[in-house]
Amino acid sequence: MRVVLVPATMVLLGNANWWLPRRLDRILPKMDLEGTETLEAVQTPTREPEELTV
């Protein structure tokens, strides 16, 4: 029964399947499964703070 009902409801709901309520979004930890956040940090060059000259 589950093999038929779950895919059928996912097709009917479309993008609403992946909606996460705000309350849960605040509670759940942020996870980066793809590793894109760390990859962006490595690829983005950081600027050294400029020295103040008087």
Phi, psi and omega in degrees: 000317182294329181295332181266317187288318183295308178298324180295316179291327178294323177293317181292323183278335178063232182292342179294345176298329187258011178285133179241123179301147182302322181300316178289326180297325179287326186280317184288144178289151177281124181240140179244088184287332183276340182080016183288328182293316179288326178295318178295323180294324180286321184282334183278117179289141178262142180270139175286144178296137180283141180281142177274129177247135182248000000 
